[in-house]
Amino acid sequence: MSEFNLIAKYFTRNTKHTDLSVGDDAALIRVAQGQQLAISADMLVAGTHFFHDAPAYSIGWKSLAVNVSDMAAMGALPKWATLAIALPEVNETWLAEFCKGFFACAQAFDIDLIGGDTTKGPLTLSIQIMGEVPTGKAIQRNGAQIGDDVWVSGLIGSAALGLAHLQGKIALTEPTLSYCINALNAPTPRVALGLA
């Protein structure tokens, strides 16, 4: 399957926040007046960031979700993403499930996929995410002050416990096992909390 056919079949979707999207040399977007563009990128590599045999749906969801979480941490509303993916071979069953997970996350957080790239190579995903934050209102790491309250959402260490179980370092039982594996494979970005 050619790169253009692969993109047309799996990665082209209707967009809501984009003037020109997947299929051209670059995307065109507009940032609302009074907003700054927040940009972040993460790379996920098979065998390092997820197991080679992890469910494709979970890899798709997680690859975008970890980037959405970066937007939430900055107090930005995620709107656009690009996806560069290296595949050892085109496995259409795997790719269809990956896209289901990726686009389920994109739909859950109203994000347009606006471009990317595909190539042959070891399974690697690189996602760049962009969002809007009111000018001067981004939550920055250097903004913390002595005496500030620190709040945490979710259960700290759940994903690490799921990973340790899959690596055979500990043995979890239900319902803790399912909860921790889900925290590892399908993290829930806290966008609403970041925007509050």
N, C-alpha and C positions, 0 to 999 in steps of 0.2 A: 504494500500500500504506500503510495507517495505521501510525502509530508503534507501537501495541500489537501489531499483526500482525508488523511488522518485528522487534520485540523477541522475540516468541514464536518466530518462525521461526529467527532467527539467533543470538540471544544467551542464550536460556534453556538451561541445562544443569543436571545434577545437581550438588550441592555436597557437600563432605565436612566443612568446617570452619565451617558457617554455620547459624544457627537459622532465619533468614528471608532469602531472597535476591531475585533479580530478579523484578519483577512487583508489588511493593508500593511504598509511598512512601519507605521506608527499609529498609535491611538490618539484621539483628540478628546480632551476633557475640559470642562470649565469648573473653576472653583468659585463658589458663591462669594459675593462681596462681603468683606468683613471676616473672611475665613483664611486660615493658613493651611497649606497642604502638608500633611504629616505623611512620611514615607518610611517604611521599614522593609527589611528583607531577611529571610531565613532560608537556609539550605538544609535539606534532609537527605541522608544517604542510607541506603539499605545496609544493614549490618552495624550501623552506628546509631542511627536515630529511630530505627524500627527494624524488627526482625524480617528476614527475607521471606518468611512464610506468613507474615501478618496479613489479615484479610485486606484485599484491595480497597474495599469500601472504607475501612478504618484509616488506611493510609491517605486516601483522598480527603476524608474529613479532617484528620489531624493536620495534614500539611497546610491547609488553609486556616484551621482553628488556632494554631500557635501564632500565626501572623495576626489574626483578628485580635488575639489577646494583647499583642503589642500596641495596637490602636487603643484598646480599652485602657491600658496602663497609662497612656498619654492623655486620656480624656477626649480622644478623637473618634468621630463617627466614620467607620470604615465604609468605603464606597467602591473602590476599584482594586483589581489585582491582576498581576501577570503571572504566568506559570511557564517555567522552562523545565522540560522533563527529558531526561536521558533514559532510554529503554534498551535493555540488552537485545530484545526482539519485540516485534509487535504481536502481542497476545490480545486478541480482541475481547475475549471474555474478561481477562484481567482489567483491560483498559475501560471497558464498559462499567465494571464495578467501581473502579477508581473514580471515574467521572460521576457516578451516582453519589458517592460520598462527598467528593469535592463540591459538586453543585448543590447538594443538600445543605452543606454549610454555607455556601454562597447565598442560597435562597433564604436560609434562616436569618442571615444578617444583612440581606439586601445589597449584595456586592456584585458588581459587574466584572466578569473576566474580560479584560480589554486587550490582551495580547500575550505573547510568549514565544517559545521556541521548542522544537523537538529535535532530538538527535539520537544516534545509536551509541550506547555505552552502558556502564554499570548503572543500575537503577538509582537515579539521583533526581531530586526535585528542588527547584529553586523558585521561591515565590516572593514577589515584591508586592506589598500592599500599600495602598494610599487611602487617605481619608481626610476629612475636614475637621478643623478645630477652630473655635473663635480666636481671632488674632489676640495673642498675648495670654491666652487661657490654658495652654497646654500644661499638663501635669508633668513636671520635670523632676528627675532624681535629685537635682541640687536644690529643690525647693523645700525639702524637709528641714524642720527646725527642731532644736532640742525642746522637748516638752510636747511635741505633736503626738496625737494619738496615732497608732498604727493599727489598721484593720486588715484582716485576712478573710477572704471568702473561700468556701470549700474546706475540705479537710487536708491539711498539710501532710504531704508524704504519701498520699493514696496511690499516685502513679508510680512512685518509687517502690512501694510495696508490690504492686502488680508486676513491675519489671523484675524485682528480686524473686518473685514466685516463678516467673517464666524462665529465669536463669537457673532455677533449682536451688537457690540460696536459702529460701524459706518455703514453708508449705502453708498456704492459706486454705480455708474452707469457706463454703457458702454461708451467708450471703456476702461476706467480706471479699471473697475471691472475685465475684462478678463486679462488685463495686470498684475494686482496685484495677482490674483489667480494663473496665470501661473508662476509668480516669486516665489510664495510660493511652488507650487507643482512640478515645473519643472525648478529648477534653472540651469543657464548656467555657467558651470565652465569656467574660463578665462585662459585656459592652454596656448594658444598662447601668451597672454599678459605676463604671468608668465615666459615664456621662452625667451621673447624678451630682 
